[in-house]
Amino acid sequence: MTESRPRPRLKNLVGTLILLCFLWGVLRWFEYSQVYHPHKKLEQSGDALGRAWENVFFETSDGVRLNGWFFPTDANSPRRQWAVLLCHGNAGNISHRLHYFQLLLELGVNVFAFDYRGYGASEGRPSEEGTYADAVAARRWLQEKGFTPERILALGESLGGAIVAELAARGPLAGIILQSTFSSVPAVGAELFPWLPVRWISTIRYDVPAKLARIKTPLLILHSREDSLIAFHHAEKNFAAANAPKFLRELAGGHNEALDTDAERYRKYLEEFLKAVEGHHETREKTPNQRQ
């Protein structure tokens, strides 16, 4: 009587499946680690700007508790009814964006910035759908604060631009600003890692052109030809996909240097866009009266 032994083919198949599962897990970890770089520690507080501010907590539709900072503009500002919602990039947290808050406040608008799930004092773990839900919750917080969607602009920095584009697709906004934003994660990933089949294996999409094609919200795209991380052609692709009214303006400096190397032009372009959005808003308000 002979002993029963596992067939070599079965053993090879099991070994191959285990190896494939391991490689798939490594690829998923690698993809995730390239897209999200959350920092939990807040390096400073809103007190650093030396003005009134609110440290707030609010919940998303799926029950995740998020943290945000609200900076009211001056009481006599002609733009005191306007607010800018800041969606930051994939690294750090809101404590690293004080220079953005300062510049926006100088333009006379209220500013609300928040951390995505897993960033700063926000609970949870980031994901594509999760960051979309986070932005929707942040807009809802501003609406509960008294700002109408027609007076809320959203500014997205890098990854934040993709989130802002989806936010506009899920509800009204006065205007959106995409700064140094890619066209999609697979597209930029294929450029950064040409030795990987990124377009085949990517599960995190953030497809910006597809989102922009669905909306008619006034759009400003800011990008630098010196950006070595996200090339300028991403801005051109996003611009081509978008509906009017739309504006593409060039900045100087690297991917994270816009407010360090080209602050005056950055401020100028935002001011011009704000005026355009205000004019668009006034035209929409007057149109019903003209039809009566």
C-alpha positions as CSV (number, residue, x, y, z in Angstrom):
1,M,0.0,0.0,0.0
2,T,1.5,3.4,-1.1
3,E,1.2,6.7,0.8
4,S,-1.0,9.5,-0.6
5,R,1.1,12.5,-1.6
6,P,0.0,16.0,-2.8
7,R,0.2,16.3,-6.5
8,P,3.1,18.6,-7.6
9,R,0.8,20.6,-9.8
10,L,-1.6,21.4,-6.9
11,K,1.3,22.5,-4.7
12,N,2.7,24.7,-7.5
13,L,-0.8,26.2,-8.0
14,V,-1.2,27.0,-4.3
15,G,2.3,28.5,-4.2
16,T,1.6,30.6,-7.2
17,L,-1.7,31.9,-5.8
18,I,0.0,32.8,-2.5
19,L,2.7,34.7,-4.4
20,L,0.1,36.5,-6.5
21,C,-1.9,37.5,-3.4
22,F,1.3,38.8,-1.7
23,L,2.3,40.8,-4.8
24,W,-1.2,42.2,-5.1
25,G,-1.1,43.3,-1.4
26,V,2.3,44.9,-1.9
27,L,1.0,46.8,-5.0
28,R,-2.1,48.0,-3.1
29,W,0.1,49.2,-0.2
30,F,2.5,50.9,-2.6
31,E,-0.3,52.7,-4.4
32,Y,-1.9,53.8,-1.2
33,S,1.3,55.1,0.3
34,Q,2.0,57.1,-2.8
35,V,-1.4,58.8,-2.9
36,Y,-1.8,59.6,0.8
37,H,0.8,61.0,3.2
38,P,-1.3,62.0,6.3
39,H,0.4,63.8,9.2
40,K,-1.4,63.4,12.5
41,K,0.5,66.0,14.5
42,L,-0.7,69.6,14.2
43,E,2.5,71.7,14.2
44,Q,0.7,74.9,15.2
45,S,-2.8,76.3,15.8
46,G,-4.8,79.0,14.1
47,D,-3.5,81.4,16.8
48,A,-0.4,81.8,14.7
49,L,-2.3,84.2,12.4
50,G,-3.1,86.5,15.3
51,R,-6.8,86.9,14.5
52,A,-10.1,85.4,15.4
53,W,-10.7,81.8,14.4
54,E,-12.7,78.7,15.3
55,N,-11.5,75.2,15.8
56,V,-14.5,73.0,14.8
57,F,-15.5,69.4,14.6
58,F,-18.2,68.0,12.3
59,E,-19.3,64.6,10.9
60,T,-19.5,63.1,7.5
61,S,-22.5,61.2,6.1
62,D,-20.8,57.9,7.1
63,G,-20.1,59.1,10.7
64,V,-16.5,60.1,10.6
65,R,-15.5,63.0,12.8
66,L,-13.4,65.6,11.1
67,N,-11.6,68.7,12.3
68,G,-11.5,72.1,10.6
69,W,-10.4,75.7,11.1
70,F,-12.7,78.6,10.2
71,F,-11.2,82.1,9.9
72,P,-13.9,84.9,9.6
73,T,-13.0,87.9,7.4
74,D,-13.1,91.4,8.8
75,A,-16.6,92.6,9.7
76,N,-16.4,95.5,7.2
77,S,-15.2,93.4,4.3
78,P,-17.3,93.8,1.1
79,R,-16.8,90.0,0.7
80,R,-18.0,89.0,4.2
81,Q,-20.7,86.9,2.6
82,W,-18.2,84.9,0.6
83,A,-16.2,81.9,1.8
84,V,-13.4,79.8,0.4
85,L,-13.3,76.1,1.2
86,L,-9.7,74.9,1.1
87,C,-9.0,71.3,0.2
88,H,-5.3,70.7,0.8
89,G,-2.9,68.3,-0.9
90,N,-2.0,64.7,-0.1
91,A,0.6,65.4,2.6
92,G,0.7,67.2,5.9
93,N,-2.4,68.7,7.4
94,I,-4.2,72.1,7.9
95,S,-1.5,73.3,10.3
96,H,0.9,73.4,7.3
97,R,-1.3,75.8,5.2
98,L,-1.3,79.0,7.2
99,H,0.2,80.9,4.3
100,Y,-2.9,80.0,2.2
101,F,-5.2,81.2,5.0
102,Q,-3.3,84.5,5.2
103,L,-3.4,85.2,1.5
104,L,-7.1,84.4,1.2
105,L,-8.0,86.5,4.2
106,E,-6.2,89.4,2.6
107,L,-8.6,89.1,-0.3
108,G,-11.5,89.8,2.1
109,V,-13.2,86.3,2.1
110,N,-13.9,83.9,5.0
111,V,-11.7,80.8,5.0
112,F,-12.6,77.3,6.0
113,A,-10.0,74.5,5.9
114,F,-10.4,71.0,7.1
115,D,-8.4,67.8,7.3
116,Y,-9.5,64.7,5.4
117,R,-10.1,61.5,7.4
118,G,-6.8,60.3,8.8
119,Y,-5.2,63.7,8.7
120,G,-4.5,65.9,11.7
121,A,-7.2,65.7,14.3
122,S,-9.7,64.0,12.0
123,E,-10.6,60.4,12.6
124,G,-10.6,57.5,10.1
125,R,-8.4,56.4,7.2
126,P,-8.3,58.2,3.9
127,S,-9.7,56.8,0.7
128,E,-11.0,58.2,-2.6
129,E,-14.7,58.0,-1.8
130,G,-13.9,59.0,1.8
131,T,-12.2,62.3,0.8
132,Y,-15.2,63.1,-1.4
133,A,-17.6,62.6,1.5
134,D,-15.3,64.7,3.7
135,A,-15.5,67.7,1.3
136,V,-19.3,67.4,1.0
137,A,-19.5,67.5,4.8
138,A,-17.2,70.5,4.9
139,R,-19.4,72.4,2.4
140,R,-22.5,71.4,4.5
141,W,-20.8,72.9,7.6
142,L,-20.3,76.2,5.7
143,Q,-23.9,76.2,4.7
144,E,-25.1,75.6,8.2
145,K,-22.8,78.5,9.1
146,G,-25.0,80.7,6.9
147,F,-23.1,80.7,3.5
148,T,-25.2,79.8,0.5
149,P,-23.5,77.5,-2.1
150,E,-23.6,80.3,-4.6
151,R,-21.2,82.2,-2.4
152,I,-18.8,79.4,-1.6
153,L,-15.7,78.8,-3.7
154,A,-13.5,75.7,-3.3
155,L,-9.8,75.8,-3.8
156,G,-8.0,72.5,-4.2
157,E,-4.3,72.1,-3.9
158,S,-2.8,69.2,-5.9
159,L,-4.9,66.1,-4.8
160,G,-7.4,68.6,-3.4
161,G,-8.1,69.8,-6.9
162,A,-9.5,66.4,-7.8
163,I,-11.6,66.4,-4.6
164,V,-12.9,69.9,-5.4
165,A,-13.9,68.9,-8.9
166,E,-16.0,66.0,-7.5
167,L,-17.5,68.3,-4.9
168,A,-18.7,70.6,-7.7
169,A,-20.2,67.6,-9.5
170,R,-22.1,66.7,-6.3
171,G,-23.6,70.1,-5.6
172,P,-23.5,73.8,-6.4
173,L,-20.5,76.0,-5.8
174,A,-19.8,79.6,-6.9
175,G,-16.5,78.6,-8.4
176,I,-13.6,76.2,-8.1
177,I,-9.8,76.6,-8.3
178,L,-7.5,73.8,-9.2
179,Q,-3.9,74.4,-8.2
180,S,-1.1,72.1,-9.5
181,T,-3.6,69.3,-10.0
182,F,-3.1,66.1,-12.0
183,S,-5.5,64.8,-14.6
184,S,-5.8,61.4,-12.8
185,V,-3.8,59.2,-10.4
186,P,-3.1,56.5,-13.0
187,A,-1.9,59.2,-15.5
188,V,0.6,60.8,-13.1
189,G,1.5,57.4,-11.6
190,A,2.5,56.1,-15.1
191,E,4.8,59.1,-15.5
192,L,6.4,58.8,-12.1
193,F,6.8,55.0,-12.2
194,P,7.1,54.0,-15.9
195,W,8.4,50.6,-15.0
196,L,5.1,49.7,-13.4
197,P,1.8,48.9,-15.3
198,V,0.1,51.6,-13.3
199,R,-2.8,52.2,-15.6
200,W,-3.7,48.5,-15.4
201,I,-3.4,48.0,-11.7
202,S,-4.5,51.4,-10.2
203,T,-7.6,51.2,-8.1
204,I,-7.4,54.9,-6.9
205,R,-8.6,57.0,-9.8
206,Y,-9.4,60.7,-9.0
207,D,-10.3,61.2,-12.7
208,V,-10.4,65.0,-13.0
209,P,-11.3,65.5,-16.7
210,A,-14.3,63.2,-16.3
211,K,-15.5,65.3,-13.4
212,L,-14.9,68.7,-15.1
213,A,-16.8,67.6,-18.2
214,R,-19.9,67.1,-16.0
215,I,-20.1,70.6,-14.5
216,K,-20.4,74.2,-15.6
217,T,-19.1,75.8,-12.5
218,P,-16.6,78.7,-13.1
219,L,-13.1,77.3,-13.1
220,L,-9.6,78.6,-12.5
221,I,-6.6,76.4,-13.1
222,L,-3.3,77.4,-11.7
223,H,-0.1,75.5,-12.7
224,S,3.6,76.0,-13.2
225,R,5.6,74.8,-16.2
226,E,8.4,74.2,-13.7
227,D,6.4,71.6,-11.8
228,S,8.5,68.5,-12.0
229,L,6.0,66.3,-10.0
230,I,2.8,67.0,-12.0
231,A,3.7,68.3,-15.4
232,F,2.0,71.2,-17.0
233,H,0.2,69.1,-19.6
234,H,-2.1,67.8,-16.8
235,A,-3.4,71.3,-16.4
236,E,-3.9,71.6,-20.2
237,K,-5.8,68.3,-20.2
238,N,-8.0,69.4,-17.4
239,F,-8.6,72.8,-19.1
240,A,-9.6,71.1,-22.4
241,A,-12.1,68.9,-20.6
242,A,-13.8,71.7,-18.7
243,N,-16.8,73.7,-19.8
244,A,-16.8,77.5,-19.9
245,P,-16.3,79.8,-18.0
246,K,-12.8,78.6,-17.5
247,F,-9.4,80.2,-17.0
248,L,-5.8,78.8,-17.2
249,R,-3.1,80.8,-15.6
250,E,0.6,80.0,-15.3
251,L,2.6,80.3,-12.0
252,A,6.3,80.0,-11.4
253,G,8.2,77.6,-9.2
254,G,8.0,73.9,-8.3
255,H,5.0,71.9,-7.2
256,N,4.9,73.2,-3.7
257,E,6.4,76.7,-4.3
258,A,3.6,78.8,-5.7
259,L,3.1,80.9,-2.6
260,D,6.9,81.2,-2.0
261,T,8.1,82.1,-5.4
262,D,5.1,83.7,-7.1
263,A,2.8,85.0,-4.4
264,E,2.0,88.3,-6.2
265,R,0.8,86.6,-9.3
266,Y,-1.1,84.0,-7.3
267,R,-2.9,86.7,-5.4
268,K,-3.6,88.6,-8.7
269,Y,-5.1,85.6,-10.4
270,L,-7.3,84.8,-7.4
271,E,-8.5,88.4,-7.2
272,E,-9.4,88.4,-10.9
273,F,-11.2,85.1,-10.5
274,L,-13.1,86.4,-7.5
275,K,-14.3,89.4,-9.4
276,A,-15.3,87.2,-12.3
277,V,-17.3,84.9,-10.0
278,E,-18.9,87.9,-8.3
279,G,-19.9,89.3,-11.7
280,H,-21.3,85.9,-12.7
281,H,-23.3,85.8,-9.4
282,E,-24.7,89.3,-9.9
283,T,-25.8,88.5,-13.4
284,R,-27.6,85.3,-12.2
285,E,-29.4,87.3,-9.5
286,K,-30.5,90.0,-11.9
287,T,-31.7,87.7,-14.7
288,P,-35.0,86.6,-12.9
289,N,-35.9,90.2,-12.3
290,Q,-35.3,91.1,-16.0
291,R,-37.7,88.3,-17.0
292,Q,-40.6,89.7,-14.9
